[in-house]
Amino acid sequence: MDLPNKVVVVTGASAGLGAQFSKDLVAEGCHVFGLARRVERLDALESELGDAFTGISCDITSEEQVTAAFTRIVESVGRIDVLVNNAGLGKFGPADEVSTEEWDLQMNVNLKGVFLATRATLPTMKRQNAEAGFGGHIINIASVAALLGNPNISTYNVTKFGLKGYSEALFKEVRQDGIKVSCFYPGSIQTEFFDEAGIPISANPMTPEQISSSLIHVLKTPDNYLISEIVMRPLRPKG
Ligand SMILES: NC(=O)c1ccc[n+]([C@@H]2O[C@H](COP(=O)([O-])OP(=O)(O)OC[C@H]3O[C@@H](n4cnc5c(N)ncnc54)[C@H](OP(=O)(O)O)[C@@H]3O)[C@@H](O)[C@H]2O)c1
């Protein structure tokens, strides 16, 4: 895909990976619609990135808010070329200490949010394929926790294993509609994720810039060439 003038939706754009993706996609000439709840952070990104970035207040777990956000995007620019399902969080701890609220929150953000945003995007991408022979690209940000179960992250594991399954099914379902689906499985990245997760970050994590450079590479591949999965790891996590 040639990135200049493409319309990209990034969920969880207010921090970490989503903010970095937004900056790099704008630098590539895209118009980015960034969804998140913390409006003041989206406003700051708008000030930094200018007209090419539009922040939209949206709780990704709310069907009503997701519908409103995607309706606004399609009504204003008429297309969605890329969806980056990035919003997500972990609440780590022993299985017998996970509260029902923590379970529900992780399921709702990491899985229901992806479902709602993807469902809201697919009709537009299918229309684009019917009109121009290529629909678009959906990127799902999973984790190495989609590939490996580990102590104290059981709920997060469930959500990311689930996202892997959703991505594989979706990839096979919509490839003939000219829609690419790629799933990323990163290890530790230097973001605010660990504040929420409640554990210290590893000594030598990857950076958001590094993950974002892979996103740009994957998006720029030729239309008939799909990198469907990619695992990213720090070489020396302990430094
Ligand atoms: N950091 C890591 O080591 C790591 C490793 C592998 C995978 N990942 C995955 O990478 C993705 C991005 O995480 P990050 O590391 O960038 O963490 P982060 O810095 O904590 O950012 C998380 C983003 O998700 C958004 N978000 C959370 N709940 C939301 C909701 N209900 N509605 C809308 N947006 C919501 C937050 O925005 P608001 O709070 O403003 O709504 C924020 O922009 C996640 O899916 C995470 O699981 C992270």
The ligand as an SDF file (V2000), in Angstrom:
LIG
                    3D

 48 52  0  0  0  0  0  0  0  0999 V2000
    3.8590   -2.6600   26.4260 N   0  0  0  0  0  0  0  0  0  0  0  0
    4.0910   -3.9470   26.2340 C   0  0  0  0  0  0  0  0  0  0  0  0
    5.0650   -4.5300   26.7460 O   0  0  0  0  0  0  0  0  0  0  0  0
    3.1880   -4.7420   25.3170 C   0  0  0  0  0  0  0  0  0  0  0  0
    3.6480   -5.9930   24.8670 C   0  0  0  0  0  0  0  0  0  0  0  0
    2.8370   -6.7300   24.0120 C   0  0  0  0  0  0  0  0  0  0  0  0
    1.6150   -6.2390   23.6170 C   0  0  0  0  0  0  0  0  0  0  0  0
    1.1860   -5.0240   24.0600 N   0  0  0  0  0  0  0  0  0  0  0  0
   -0.1140   -4.5390   23.6050 C   0  0  0  0  0  0  0  0  0  0  0  0
    0.0870   -3.3090   22.9540 O   0  0  0  0  0  0  0  0  0  0  0  0
   -1.1390   -2.5670   22.9790 C   0  0  0  0  0  0  0  0  0  0  0  0
   -0.8470   -1.1250   23.3590 C   0  0  0  0  0  0  0  0  0  0  0  0
   -0.3660   -1.0940   24.6910 O   0  0  0  0  0  0  0  0  0  0  0  0
    0.7480   -0.0610   25.1960 P   0  0  0  0  0  0  0  0  0  0  0  0
    1.9320   -0.8700   25.5800 O   0  0  0  0  0  0  0  0  0  0  0  0
    0.9280    1.0330   24.2460 O   0  0  0  0  0  0  0  0  0  0  0  0
    0.0640    0.4280   26.5610 O   0  0  0  0  0  0  0  0  0  0  0  0
   -0.3470    1.8910   27.1100 P   0  0  0  0  0  0  0  0  0  0  0  0
    0.7890    2.8300   26.9510 O   0  0  0  0  0  0  0  0  0  0  0  0
   -0.8760    1.6370   28.4670 O   0  0  0  0  0  0  0  0  0  0  0  0
   -1.5230    2.3450   26.1180 O   0  0  0  0  0  0  0  0  0  0  0  0
   -2.7610    1.6880   26.1290 C   0  0  0  0  0  0  0  0  0  0  0  0
   -3.7430    2.4130   25.2330 C   0  0  0  0  0  0  0  0  0  0  0  0
   -4.9900    1.6880   25.2520 O   0  0  0  0  0  0  0  0  0  0  0  0
   -6.0380    2.6240   25.4240 C   0  0  0  0  0  0  0  0  0  0  0  0
   -7.2030    2.0690   26.0730 N   0  0  0  0  0  0  0  0  0  0  0  0
   -7.2770    1.3570   27.2290 C   0  0  0  0  0  0  0  0  0  0  0  0
   -8.5600    1.1100   27.5410 N   0  0  0  0  0  0  0  0  0  0  0  0
   -9.3140    1.6960   26.5770 C   0  0  0  0  0  0  0  0  0  0  0  0
  -10.7050    1.7970   26.3500 C   0  0  0  0  0  0  0  0  0  0  0  0
  -11.6220    1.2700   27.1910 N   0  0  0  0  0  0  0  0  0  0  0  0
  -11.1400    2.4760   25.2530 N   0  0  0  0  0  0  0  0  0  0  0  0
  -10.2390    3.0320   24.4120 C   0  0  0  0  0  0  0  0  0  0  0  0
   -8.9050    2.9610   24.5660 N   0  0  0  0  0  0  0  0  0  0  0  0
   -8.4590    2.2990   25.6490 C   0  0  0  0  0  0  0  0  0  0  0  0
   -5.4210    3.7420   26.2790 C   0  0  0  0  0  0  0  0  0  0  0  0
   -6.1490    4.9540   26.0560 O   0  0  0  0  0  0  0  0  0  0  0  0
   -7.0880    5.6880   27.1400 P   0  0  0  0  0  0  0  0  0  0  0  0
   -6.6640    5.2290   28.4990 O   0  0  0  0  0  0  0  0  0  0  0  0
   -6.8410    7.1570   26.8990 O   0  0  0  0  0  0  0  0  0  0  0  0
   -8.4710    5.2970   26.7790 O   0  0  0  0  0  0  0  0  0  0  0  0
   -4.0230    3.8340   25.6980 C   0  0  0  0  0  0  0  0  0  0  0  0
   -4.0020    4.7120   24.6010 O   0  0  0  0  0  0  0  0  0  0  0  0
   -2.0700   -3.3190   23.9440 C   0  0  0  0  0  0  0  0  0  0  0  0
   -3.0060   -4.0750   23.2050 O   0  0  0  0  0  0  0  0  0  0  0  0
   -1.1180   -4.2450   24.7030 C   0  0  0  0  0  0  0  0  0  0  0  0
   -1.7830   -5.4090   25.1520 O   0  0  0  0  0  0  0  0  0  0  0  0
    1.9550   -4.2530   24.9120 C   0  0  0  0  0  0  0  0  0  0  0  0
  1  2  1  0
  2  3  2  0
  2  4  1  0
  4  5  1  0
  4 48  2  0
  5  6  2  0
  6  7  1  0
  7  8  2  0
  8  9  1  0
  8 48  1  0
  9 10  1  0
  9 46  1  0
 10 11  1  0
 11 12  1  0
 11 44  1  0
 12 13  1  0
 13 14  1  0
 14 15  2  0
 14 16  1  0
 14 17  1  0
 17 18  1  0
 18 19  2  0
 18 20  1  0
 18 21  1  0
 21 22  1  0
 22 23  1  0
 23 24  1  0
 23 42  1  0
 24 25  1  0
 25 26  1  0
 25 36  1  0
 26 27  1  0
 26 35  1  0
 27 28  2  0
 28 29  1  0
 29 30  1  0
 29 35  2  0
 30 31  1  0
 30 32  2  0
 32 33  1  0
 33 34  2  0
 34 35  1  0
 36 37  1  0
 36 42  1  0
 37 38  1  0
 38 39  2  0
 38 40  1  0
 38 41  1  0
 42 43  1  0
 44 45  1  0
 44 46  1  0
 46 47  1  0
M  CHG  2   8   1  16  -1
M  END
$$$$
